[in-house]
Amino acid sequence: MVKILKTDEQYDTAIDRRSKLNDIISESPEGTTKKETDELEILALVIGEYEKVHFPAGVKLRMKPCPFRHDKKELIVDIHRQQGYFVFCRICKASGPYGKGELEAVEIWNDRQKIT
């Protein structure tokens, strides 16, 4: 059950769970249950709210907007345990290539080809 995050420990646990769910979904999209996808969406919301309150904008200020939604309000930098950091849109699910760190992931996101 997903709850409102109040501590850094709860935040870290939620980040780990989100990473595990991302792994499950990426490895077997057709085998993913509705419960798993619903949990991932709820985690994205509670993690996003926690980050808005507890972390400065920092790297996010340098991000270009999502090419599909044309804003950056719902962009986050996430980590996949095996592949690295990436920029991810919580609304349309667009994501950028992996980088070795947050800054590199943002730089790769910003250097993408323009969609016409």
Backbone as CSV, one residue per row, in Angstrom:
resi,resn,N_x,N_y,N_z,CA_x,CA_y,CA_z,C_x,C_y,C_z
1,MET,0.837,-1.180,0.000,0.000,0.000,0.000,0.882,1.243,0.000
2,VAL,0.606,2.163,-0.886,1.383,3.391,-1.000,0.783,4.432,-0.061
3,LYS,1.665,5.099,0.707,1.230,6.139,1.641,1.965,7.436,1.347
4,ILE,1.487,8.515,1.917,2.163,9.802,1.792,3.550,9.669,2.419
5,LEU,4.556,10.200,1.739,5.939,10.109,2.214,6.231,11.257,3.174
6,LYS,6.720,10.907,4.364,6.998,11.921,5.375,8.467,11.986,5.772
7,THR,9.229,10.933,5.452,10.636,10.894,5.857,11.512,10.521,4.661
8,ASP,12.812,10.799,4.808,13.763,10.403,3.764,13.803,8.887,3.607
9,GLU,13.646,8.168,4.715,13.653,6.706,4.649,12.455,6.195,3.832
10,GLN,11.286,6.776,4.042,10.112,6.392,3.253,10.321,6.736,1.777
11,TYR,10.936,7.890,1.538,11.233,8.309,0.168,12.170,7.305,-0.509
12,ASP,13.248,6.923,0.183,14.199,5.959,-0.382,13.529,4.622,-0.679
13,THR,12.661,4.182,0.216,11.929,2.926,0.015,11.021,3.034,-1.213
14,ALA,10.355,4.173,-1.361,9.473,4.382,-2.511,10.268,4.413,-3.819
15,ILE,11.445,5.035,-3.801,12.301,5.080,-4.991,12.732,3.661,-5.369
16,ASP,13.122,2.869,-4.377,13.514,1.474,-4.647,12.345,0.685,-5.235
17,ARG,11.165,0.861,-4.673,9.992,0.129,-5.173,9.656,0.566,-6.597
18,ARG,9.756,1.875,-6.866,9.489,2.364,-8.218,10.478,1.766,-9.209
19,SER,11.734,1.676,-8.819,12.744,1.079,-9.700,12.433,-0.388,-9.976
20,LYS,12.022,-1.119,-8.935,11.671,-2.533,-9.113,10.480,-2.681,-10.050
21,LEU,9.464,-1.824,-9.869,8.291,-1.886,-10.753,8.670,-1.530,-12.189
22,ASN,9.535,-0.536,-12.359,10.001,-0.183,-13.708,10.710,-1.366,-14.349
23,ASP,11.514,-2.083,-13.573,12.201,-3.270,-14.090,11.201,-4.332,-14.512
24,ILE,10.211,-4.596,-13.654,9.191,-5.607,-13.955,8.455,-5.250,-15.243
25,ILE,8.045,-4.003,-15.366,7.267,-3.566,-16.527,8.115,-3.587,-17.791
26,SER,9.383,-3.156,-17.698,10.226,-3.134,-18.900,10.612,-4.544,-19.352
27,GLU,10.738,-5.478,-18.407,11.104,-6.845,-18.765,9.939,-7.640,-19.347
28,SER,8.716,-7.321,-18.914,7.555,-8.088,-19.379,6.306,-7.212,-19.406
29,PRO,6.232,-6.278,-20.377,5.080,-5.365,-20.411,3.737,-6.100,-20.506
30,GLU,3.696,-7.183,-21.291,2.439,-7.912,-21.452,2.070,-8.718,-20.216
31,GLY,3.041,-9.006,-19.368,2.778,-9.765,-18.151,2.540,-8.891,-16.931
32,THR,2.538,-7.591,-17.131,2.361,-6.654,-16.031,0.892,-6.601,-15.620
33,THR,0.659,-6.601,-14.323,-0.718,-6.546,-13.834,-1.180,-5.095,-13.687
34,LYS,-2.485,-4.916,-13.665,-3.059,-3.580,-13.458,-2.645,-3.047,-12.089
35,LYS,-2.574,-3.934,-11.097,-2.159,-3.531,-9.758,-0.752,-2.925,-9.787
36,GLU,0.166,-3.534,-10.557,1.544,-3.022,-10.659,1.580,-1.670,-11.361
37,THR,0.843,-1.528,-12.452,0.851,-0.239,-13.160,0.183,0.850,-12.331
38,ASP,-0.887,0.493,-11.610,-1.543,1.467,-10.726,-0.609,1.900,-9.600
39,GLU,0.101,0.923,-9.019,1.040,1.244,-7.948,2.144,2.163,-8.456
40,LEU,2.644,1.903,-9.665,3.694,2.746,-10.236,3.197,4.183,-10.429
41,GLU,1.985,4.348,-10.913,1.428,5.688,-11.101,1.274,6.421,-9.769
42,ILE,0.782,5.712,-8.747,0.612,6.333,-7.428,1.969,6.686,-6.833
43,LEU,2.956,5.795,-6.975,4.302,6.094,-6.489,4.868,7.343,-7.159
44,ALA,4.654,7.468,-8.460,5.145,8.650,-9.175,4.545,9.925,-8.582
45,LEU,3.285,9.878,-8.221,2.628,11.052,-7.638,3.171,11.388,-6.252
46,VAL,3.257,10.388,-5.369,3.708,10.690,-4.007,5.200,11.045,-3.986
47,ILE,5.987,10.407,-4.828,7.409,10.764,-4.913,7.560,12.184,-5.440
48,GLY,6.786,12.515,-6.464,6.837,13.866,-7.035,6.478,14.929,-6.014
49,GLU,5.450,14.678,-5.214,5.056,15.639,-4.188,6.140,15.791,-3.129
50,TYR,6.744,14.692,-2.728,7.832,14.738,-1.747,9.007,15.550,-2.305
51,GLU,9.346,15.307,-3.567,10.474,16.013,-4.182,10.206,17.506,-4.300
52,LYS,8.977,17.887,-4.600,8.647,19.315,-4.705,8.914,20.041,-3.395
53,VAL,8.637,19.371,-2.288,8.785,19.987,-0.974,10.229,19.914,-0.457
54,HIS,10.899,18.787,-0.682,12.172,18.540,-0.016,13.440,18.772,-0.836
55,PHE,13.317,18.903,-2.136,14.526,19.065,-2.949,14.436,20.331,-3.797
56,PRO,15.530,21.064,-3.889,15.531,22.246,-4.761,15.450,21.826,-6.231
57,ALA,15.030,22.742,-7.069,14.840,22.452,-8.499,16.132,22.016,-9.171
58,GLY,17.245,22.645,-8.872,18.559,22.263,-9.387,18.601,21.872,-10.850
59,VAL,18.845,20.601,-11.096,19.013,20.064,-12.443,17.762,20.271,-13.287
60,LYS,16.605,20.205,-12.671,15.350,20.312,-13.420,15.246,21.642,-14.175
61,LEU,15.818,22.693,-13.620,15.746,23.998,-14.274,16.440,23.992,-15.631
62,ARG,17.401,23.101,-15.805,18.151,23.043,-17.054,17.479,22.166,-18.109
63,MET,16.445,21.427,-17.751,15.798,20.502,-18.688,14.960,21.225,-19.722
64,LYS,15.029,20.715,-20.940,14.101,21.180,-21.968,12.747,20.522,-21.700
65,PRO,11.659,21.145,-22.163,10.333,20.562,-21.929,10.162,19.215,-22.625
66,CYS,9.163,18.476,-22.176,8.796,17.214,-22.819,8.399,17.522,-24.264
67,PRO,8.900,16.771,-25.233,8.586,17.074,-26.634,7.131,16.793,-27.007
68,PHE,6.426,16.062,-26.171,5.035,15.725,-26.471,4.057,16.597,-25.697
69,ARG,4.416,16.977,-24.478,3.519,17.776,-23.640,3.916,19.249,-23.635
70,HIS,5.114,19.567,-24.085,5.620,20.933,-24.211,5.690,21.682,-22.880
71,ASP,5.896,20.942,-21.796,6.191,21.576,-20.518,7.141,20.662,-19.747
72,LYS,7.708,21.184,-18.668,8.636,20.363,-17.889,8.177,20.179,-16.454
73,LYS,6.932,20.546,-16.190,6.398,20.464,-14.837,6.415,19.034,-14.289
74,GLU,6.160,18.053,-15.115,6.068,16.668,-14.654,7.291,15.824,-15.039
75,LEU,8.417,16.471,-15.342,9.647,15.739,-15.660,10.415,15.429,-14.386
76,ILE,10.979,14.232,-14.342,11.835,13.854,-13.229,13.086,13.184,-13.785
77,VAL,14.131,13.154,-12.994,15.302,12.346,-13.323,15.195,11.107,-12.446
78,ASP,15.172,9.957,-13.083,15.003,8.685,-12.376,16.241,7.825,-12.609
79,ILE,16.329,6.727,-11.913,17.471,5.828,-12.090,16.974,4.402,-12.288
80,HIS,17.578,3.748,-13.241,17.365,2.326,-13.475,18.628,1.652,-12.955
81,ARG,18.485,0.718,-12.044,19.656,0.147,-11.365,20.750,-0.339,-12.294
82,GLN,20.390,-0.933,-13.408,21.405,-1.518,-14.276,21.880,-0.569,-15.371
83,GLN,21.037,0.354,-15.788,21.388,1.152,-16.959,21.762,2.596,-16.662
84,GLY,21.352,3.156,-15.547,21.747,4.510,-15.203,20.574,5.461,-15.051
85,TYR,20.879,6.744,-15.137,19.886,7.799,-14.943,19.199,8.141,-16.262
86,PHE,17.942,8.602,-16.168,17.218,9.042,-17.357,16.156,10.061,-16.965
87,VAL,15.770,10.904,-17.924,14.688,11.860,-17.716,13.395,11.167,-18.120
88,PHE,12.353,11.385,-17.323,11.084,10.683,-17.520,9.923,11.651,-17.315
89,CYS,8.946,11.638,-18.219,7.733,12.437,-18.071,6.676,11.582,-17.385
90,ARG,6.210,12.028,-16.236,5.245,11.234,-15.467,3.869,11.192,-16.122
91,ILE,3.588,12.091,-17.044,2.268,12.121,-17.669,2.222,11.244,-18.916
92,CYS,3.080,11.525,-19.890,3.007,10.783,-21.163,3.968,9.595,-21.211
93,LYS,4.821,9.458,-20.179,5.767,8.341,-20.051,6.947,8.410,-21.026
94,ALA,7.148,9.553,-21.688,8.323,9.714,-22.548,9.570,9.662,-21.671
95,SER,10.642,9.074,-22.195,11.883,9.042,-21.435,13.064,9.211,-22.378
96,GLY,14.140,9.714,-21.809,15.345,9.920,-22.592,16.311,8.763,-22.443
97,PRO,17.383,8.786,-23.196,18.421,7.754,-23.080,19.081,7.821,-21.701
98,TYR,19.795,6.768,-21.362,20.446,6.674,-20.058,21.760,7.440,-20.037
99,GLY,22.052,8.035,-18.883,23.320,8.700,-18.648,23.952,8.142,-17.384
100,LYS,25.229,8.462,-17.164,25.939,7.941,-15.995,25.548,8.674,-14.711
101,GLY,25.009,9.862,-14.844,24.570,10.649,-13.690,23.395,11.525,-14.085
102,GLU,22.828,12.233,-13.104,21.670,13.086,-13.382,21.989,14.148,-14.437
103,LEU,23.116,14.814,-14.272,23.483,15.881,-15.193,23.646,15.353,-16.618
104,GLU,24.309,14.218,-16.768,24.484,13.636,-18.106,23.133,13.233,-18.708
105,ALA,22.239,12.692,-17.893,20.906,12.324,-18.389,20.154,13.555,-18.901
106,VAL,20.273,14.658,-18.174,19.616,15.901,-18.601,20.255,16.434,-19.888
107,GLU,21.578,16.373,-19.962,22.269,16.839,-21.169,21.844,16.017,-22.391
108,ILE,21.746,14.704,-22.230,21.308,13.842,-23.337,19.865,14.173,-23.715
109,TRP,19.008,14.360,-22.713,17.601,14.734,-22.952,17.533,16.035,-23.755
110,ASN,18.342,17.000,-23.363,18.315,18.302,-24.030,18.890,18.263,-25.441
111,ASP,19.778,17.312,-25.727,20.399,17.214,-27.051,19.607,16.368,-28.038
112,ARG,18.413,15.938,-27.674,17.608,15.068,-28.543,17.250,15.778,-29.855
113,GLN,16.919,14.969,-30.835,16.490,15.503,-32.119,15.131,16.153,-31.976
114,LYS,14.911,17.232,-32.680,13.616,17.899,-32.658,12.593,17.047,-33.389
115,ILE,11.434,16.865,-32.781,10.352,16.091,-33.391,9.562,16.996,-34.313
116,THR,9.390,16.567,-35.559,8.641,17.380,-36.525,7.369,16.711,-36.942
